[in-house]
Each structure stands twice: as C-alpha cells, then as structure tokens.
Amino acid sequence: MMDNSIKKIFKLDSQILKPRKLNQTWIKDIGYDQAPHYSEKMGLYELEDFLTVTSERIDHVKITTTQILNCPEIWLKKKIGTYKKYKVQPYLDHTYFMKAYEVGAVDKAIVLGKELGFEYIEFMSTYKDVPEEDLFRWRKLSKELGLNIFYEHHPKRNWFKSSDEESSAFADIISMAKPFIDDGAQMLVLDHEEFELQNNEGKVNYKEIIDYFGKEKICFEITSPKEGNERWLHDLKKYFQLFGSNINVCNVMPSQALLIENLRKNPNLDLIPKRF
C-alpha cells in the first residue's frame, strides 16, 4: 500500500513486471575475489538486503567464474538459491565455458553447473576452432539437463589471444549465433568490445542483427568499471540513443542497477558529479 501511495504522490511509473522480453537488466556478481579491479562485494548478507530492494528490476545475474572456482560449494549453492528465491536467475558466463574447454572438461562442467543449481549457461564465439559437433553435443547436454542457453559474441581476439584487434562482419556474427538460436538459445549477448571495434559501422551492423533475430533476442553488454569508471554510462547512453531505451542490457554492477530505469526514461540524465 505504501509503495502505491509513493508512486501516486510522486507520479512514478510502474515497473514492467517479469518475465519480460525487453527492458531486461542483467547484473554482474563479483563476490569477494576480484580486487583491485572492483570495490563492490556481494556476500550472502549483503545479497539478501540488496535483492529486497532491487529484485523486481533485475532479470539475470552473472556469477563470475572466479567464484565458481574458488568459493566453497555450500556458499555458492546458498547464493544461487537466494537469487532464485527473489526470481533473479543466475547464469554461468562464457569464461566458465572457456576455462572448462581449456582443461578438456566441458561435459563435466555443464553437469557440475546444474548440480550447483544453475538453470542457465552461456557459450561464446569460437571462430570454428571448436568443432560444430562438439558445440552441438554440449548444447544438447545442456538442454537435457534443463540448462537454458545464452550465446555471447566476442571479437576474435577474445578467443585467439594473438589475433589482431578487428571487428566481426555482421554476417559472421549472425552465422556463428544462428546454430545456438536455432537450437533454442534464449539470448544473443553482444560483447562491448565488439561494438567498440565496430566504430561507426556498429550502428548499421547491429541494426542488421536486430532485424534478423529480433530485439527481444539481443542483450547489449556494457563495460566493467575495471576498464574505466564512467565507461559503462557512455556505453549505455550510446546503446539507448542508437537502438532504443527498451533494449536488454547486461554486465551491470549492483550499484548501477537502480540507475538503469532512470536512464531508460531519460538517457541524457547527468549522473556524473561535477568536480571542482
């Protein structure tokens, strides 16, 4: 009742209810172990309080792979369970897939992810380095276990570290994403580095991708604070300007989560304090 009174008095818009196809916000949970790049922590006590306030605004959360590898299993399961309690779905990000591939254990890692309580897993672009039959098998295994699939497209250098810094042709992005989408992947995530490398071509290429798959199948990644404290805001405003403020966005830090809706309503909102 109090919430409704506040919204009525201050003429606040109602939140679009979940599940939603657009206006999705996905956050990044870094846990405790990514200093010095991040200052935000997310333990179990902070998490419960945080979700009490924000959960209606958040759709998915990326649990960073360092947590999966380094934290106690019982703690991980509690964290995953807490997110699900508040109807925020955790997912294993592409780094988890990449690390598993490096040690030849993707099948086992997929099973482990399900055992931990995950219901979503993210694969990434491998530029034909991984045989298609292997990717097909891992998608099939994921679906058999009840794991929903996301696919994230990265520039080539993120798979082949020695590659030049060059963007992907939009036709290549589509051709690499299509087997995943055709196989039931719920979302194509577009890595922020890919957009940066696209420069002025990004506007045209990304609109072609949106037209091909549909806006509701695309999630745009913003830059992490470790690459610049204000870069995320630049990314977000640029995406909203080019593709509309109802797009799905990801890699949002917990402290940024409540700001996203305000920026959707007013992309020109000045959130950076004046310095004297």
TORFI-297072 format. One line per field, with one value per residue (C-alpha): residue number from 0; z, y, x. Coordinates in nm, 4 decimals, decimal comma. Each point is the difference from the previous one (the first is absolute). Layout:
num [NUM  ...];
z [Z  ...];
y [Y  ...];
x [X  ...];
***
This chain:
num [0  1  2  3  4  5  6  7  8  9  10  11  12  13  14  15  16  17  18  19  20  21  22  23  24  25  26  27  28  29  30  31  32  33  34  35  36  37  38  39  40  41  42  43  44  45  46  47  48  49  50  51  52  53  54  55  56  57  58  59  60  61  62  63  64  65  66  67  68  69  70  71  72  73  74  75  76  77  78  79  80  81  82  83  84  85  86  87  88  89  90  91  92  93  94  95  96  97  98  99  100  101  102  103  104  105  106  107  108  109  110  111  112  113  114  115  116  117  118  119  120  121  122  123  124  125  126  127  128  129  130  131  132  133  134  135  136  137  138  139  140  141  142  143  144  145  146  147  148  149  150  151  152  153  154  155  156  157  158  159  160  161  162  163  164  165  166  167  168  169  170  171  172  173  174  175  176  177  178  179  180  181  182  183  184  185  186  187  188  189  190  191  192  193  194  195  196  197  198  199  200  201  202  203  204  205  206  207  208  209  210  211  212  213  214  215  216  217  218  219  220  221  222  223  224  225  226  227  228  229  230  231  232  233  234  235  236  237  238  239  240  241  242  243  244  245  246  247  248  249  250  251  252  253  254  255  256  257  258  259  260  261  262  263  264  265  266  267  268  269  270  271  272  273  274  275];
z [0,0000  0,0932  -0,3330  -0,1917  0,2004  -0,0734  -0,3718  -0,0067  0,1862  -0,1992  -0,3299  -0,0385  -0,2839  0,0920  -0,0558  -0,2972  0,1622  -0,0532  -0,2098  -0,2641  -0,3496  -0,0105  0,2620  0,1634  0,2332  0,0723  0,2766  0,0729  0,3387  0,0721  0,3495  0,2023  -0,2140  -0,2826  0,1705  -0,0954  -0,3062  0,1964  0,3359  0,0190  0,1906  0,0063  0,2884  0,1266  0,2535  -0,2429  -0,2678  0,1933  0,0836  -0,3540  -0,1620  0,2377  -0,1611  -0,3583  -0,1076  -0,1981  -0,2216  -0,0653  -0,2318  -0,0008  0,1844  -0,1246  0,2761  -0,0835  -0,0700  0,2670  0,2580  -0,1496  0,0079  0,3374  0,2365  0,2178  -0,1735  0,2873  -0,0176  -0,3763  0,0289  0,2635  -0,2216  -0,3058  0,2095  0,1353  -0,3497  -0,1107  0,3108  -0,1238  -0,3591  -0,1328  -0,2126  0,0374  -0,2982  -0,0685  -0,2227  -0,3063  0,2072  0,1728  -0,3408  -0,1135  0,3139  -0,0287  -0,3650  0,0872  0,2314  -0,2268  0,2438  -0,1551  0,0416  0,3690  0,0540  -0,1460  0,2356  0,2941  -0,0835  0,0186  0,3282  0,1497  -0,0814  -0,3209  -0,2633  -0,2624  -0,1685  -0,2467  -0,2938  -0,2157  -0,3520  -0,0789  -0,3680  -0,1193  0,2394  0,1815  -0,2271  -0,0580  0,1066  0,3442  0,0351  -0,1062  0,2584  0,2793  -0,0943  -0,0047  0,3397  0,1470  -0,1199  0,1240  0,3461  -0,0069  -0,0534  -0,2170  -0,2413  -0,0702  -0,2743  0,0240  -0,3057  0,0597  -0,2367  -0,1222  0,2356  0,3018  -0,1172  -0,1833  0,2211  -0,2751  -0,2493  -0,1208  0,1465  -0,2672  0,0000  -0,1417  -0,3147  0,0927  -0,2269  0,2044  0,3259  -0,1371  -0,1379  0,3303  0,2112  -0,2193  0,1002  0,3650  -0,0595  -0,2226  0,2779  0,2528  0,1397  0,1724  -0,0584  -0,2177  0,2157  -0,1860  0,1739  0,0596  -0,1579  -0,3267  -0,0151  0,0815  -0,2838  -0,2396  0,0342  -0,2322  -0,1665  0,3246  -0,0433  -0,3394  0,0798  0,3299  -0,1510  -0,2592  0,2813  0,1853  -0,3176  -0,0554  0,3498  0,1545  0,2741  0,2695  -0,0839  0,0446  0,3195  -0,0119  0,2335  0,1689  0,1111  0,3482  0,2369  -0,0135  -0,3526  0,1006  0,2728  -0,2365  -0,3120  0,0905  -0,0075  -0,3390  -0,1370  0,1403  -0,1350  -0,3413  -0,0150  0,1047  -0,2541  -0,2876  0,0782  0,2408  0,3785  0,0240  -0,1026  0,2290  0,1719  0,1950  0,1985  0,2282  0,3417  0,3052  0,0881  -0,3516  -0,0003  0,1353  -0,2423  -0,3139  0,0082  0,0474  -0,2992  -0,2080  0,0638  -0,0527  -0,1789  0,0304  0,3791  0,1464  0,2603  0,0184  0,2852  -0,0861  0,1137  0,1390];
y [0,0000  0,2391  -0,0634  0,0806  0,3200  0,1112  -0,0702  0,1881  0,3048  0,0311  -0,1167  -0,2852  -0,2494  -0,3597  -0,2579  -0,2337  -0,3363  -0,3132  -0,2067  0,2657  -0,0288  0,3528  0,2488  -0,2797  0,0833  -0,2599  0,0646  -0,1279  -0,1589  0,0141  -0,1492  0,0859  -0,0965  0,2467  0,2768  0,2366  0,0413  0,0166  0,1455  -0,1478  -0,3225  -0,2280  -0,2446  -0,1783  0,2654  0,2901  -0,2014  -0,0575  0,3695  0,1060  -0,2248  0,1139  0,3430  -0,0762  -0,3436  0,1258  0,1938  -0,2848  -0,2965  -0,1941  0,0022  -0,1128  -0,1855  0,0609  -0,3114  0,0830  -0,0602  -0,3390  -0,1037  0,1436  0,0152  -0,2797  -0,1992  0,0403  0,3791  0,0009  -0,2030  0,2394  0,2987  -0,1586  -0,0969  0,3532  0,1491  -0,2543  0,0695  0,3594  -0,1133  0,1181  -0,2787  -0,0624  -0,1163  -0,1435  0,2452  -0,0659  -0,0056  -0,3140  -0,1651  0,1208  -0,1227  -0,3379  -0,0266  0,0778  -0,3036  -0,2254  -0,0247  0,1805  -0,2958  -0,0380  0,3763  0,0144  -0,2768  0,1749  0,3260  -0,1726  -0,1698  0,3393  0,1228  0,1992  -0,0015  0,2056  -0,0314  0,2311  -0,1172  0,2273  0,0446  -0,2374  0,0858  -0,3639  -0,0934  -0,2266  -0,2609  0,0602  -0,3550  0,0744  0,3196  -0,1884  -0,2716  0,2538  0,1833  -0,3323  -0,0975  0,3386  -0,0293  -0,3589  0,1184  0,2905  0,2694  0,2889  0,1409  0,3457  0,0696  0,2913  0,1319  0,1306  0,1427  -0,2586  0,1165  -0,1173  -0,3621  0,0206  0,2246  0,0632  0,1300  0,3570  0,2460  -0,0146  -0,0115  -0,2739  0,0413  -0,0017  -0,3029  -0,1906  0,0951  -0,1317  -0,3204  -0,0837  0,0849  -0,1712  -0,3631  0,0971  0,1988  -0,2765  -0,2457  0,1966  0,2581  0,2644  0,2934  0,1244  0,2128  0,2534  0,0647  0,3665  -0,0393  -0,1097  0,3188  0,2150  -0,1604  0,0549  0,3798  0,1738  -0,3281  -0,1279  0,1974  -0,1581  -0,3498  -0,0300  0,1173  -0,2745  -0,2532  0,1361  -0,0226  -0,3596  -0,1443  0,2527  0,2519  -0,2284  -0,2547  0,2477  0,1120  0,2817  -0,0198  0,3110  0,0452  -0,1014  0,2685  -0,1632  0,1427  0,3504  0,1288  0,1928  -0,2155  -0,2009  0,3161  0,1006  -0,3469  0,0060  0,3432  -0,0911  -0,3238  0,1764  0,2767  -0,2424  -0,2919  0,1300  0,0137  -0,3227  -0,2234  -0,2720  0,0886  -0,2084  0,0139  0,2575  0,0375  -0,0298  0,3687  0,0955  -0,2153  0,2606  0,2628  -0,1944  0,0745  0,3718  -0,0038  -0,1874  0,2837  0,2722  -0,1151  0,3511  -0,0046  0,1328  -0,2502  0,1078  0,2492  0,3313  0,0229  0,3169];
x [0,0000  0,2795  0,1784  -0,3175  -0,0455  0,3559  -0,0428  -0,3289  0,1259  0,3214  -0,1543  0,2486  -0,0384  -0,0747  0,2728  -0,0486  -0,0610  0,2090  0,0269  0,0645  0,1416  0,1433  0,1225  0,2005  0,2893  0,2679  0,2498  0,3492  0,0723  0,3728  -0,0116  0,3104  0,2951  0,0559  0,1979  0,1570  -0,2233  -0,3274  -0,0958  -0,3524  -0,0405  -0,3014  -0,0120  -0,3089  -0,1015  0,0351  -0,1783  -0,3220  -0,0277  0,0907  -0,2608  -0,2737  0,0377  0,0991  -0,1252  -0,2989  0,2406  0,2450  -0,0567  0,3283  0,3305  0,3383  0,1847  0,3650  0,2024  0,2588  -0,2732  -0,0853  0,3652  0,1029  -0,2976  -0,1455  -0,2716  -0,2470  0,0435  -0,0509  -0,3189  -0,1347  0,0772  -0,1620  -0,3017  -0,0371  -0,0087  -0,2593  -0,2087  -0,0306  -0,0671  0,3363  0,1487  0,3776  0,2031  0,3441  0,1823  0,2158  0,3210  -0,1269  -0,0414  0,3426  0,1772  -0,1720  0,1029  0,3622  0,0141  -0,2082  -0,2904  -0,2969  -0,2369  0,0870  -0,0185  -0,3502  -0,1138  0,1692  -0,1760  -0,3360  0,0931  0,0879  -0,3502  0,0507  -0,2730  0,1854  0,3391  0,1734  0,2118  0,2153  0,1352  0,2871  0,0597  -0,0092  0,2799  -0,2452  -0,1626  -0,3705  -0,0805  0,1499  -0,2006  -0,3130  0,0686  0,0458  -0,3180  -0,1851  0,1408  -0,0913  -0,3586  -0,0310  0,1064  -0,2433  0,2627  -0,1173  0,2564  0,1379  0,2537  0,2449  0,1791  0,3521  0,2592  0,2478  0,2756  -0,2024  0,0321  0,3325  0,2109  0,2541  -0,2592  -0,0024  -0,2474  -0,2661  -0,3764  -0,2216  -0,2074  -0,3680  -0,0514  0,2597  -0,1707  -0,3288  0,1513  0,1712  -0,3038  -0,2592  0,0744  -0,0445  -0,3198  -0,1388  0,0820  -0,2021  0,2429  -0,2077  0,2323  0,2849  0,2291  0,2132  0,3310  0,0862  0,3446  -0,1583  -0,2048  0,3036  0,1963  -0,2894  0,0356  -0,2472  -0,0971  -0,1496  -0,3199  -0,0701  0,1273  -0,1824  -0,3266  0,0390  0,0467  -0,3041  -0,2071  0,1123  -0,0539  -0,2387  0,0759  -0,1390  0,2743  0,2879  0,1756  0,2570  0,3001  0,1361  0,3614  0,1145  0,1349  0,3441  0,0316  -0,1078  -0,2298  -0,2259  0,0245  -0,3139  -0,2091  0,1395  -0,0843  -0,3509  -0,0867  0,1410  -0,2008  -0,3204  0,0572  0,0600  -0,2298  -0,2646  -0,0176  -0,2018  0,2921  0,1325  0,3296  0,2513  0,3246  -0,1612  0,1629  -0,2272  0,0493  -0,1158  -0,3149  -0,2414  0,1281  -0,0858  -0,3733  0,0621  0,2325  -0,2567  -0,2455  0,2580  0,3190  0,1445  -0,0176  0,3257  0,1186  0,3628  0,0570  0,1597  0,3602  0,1478];
***
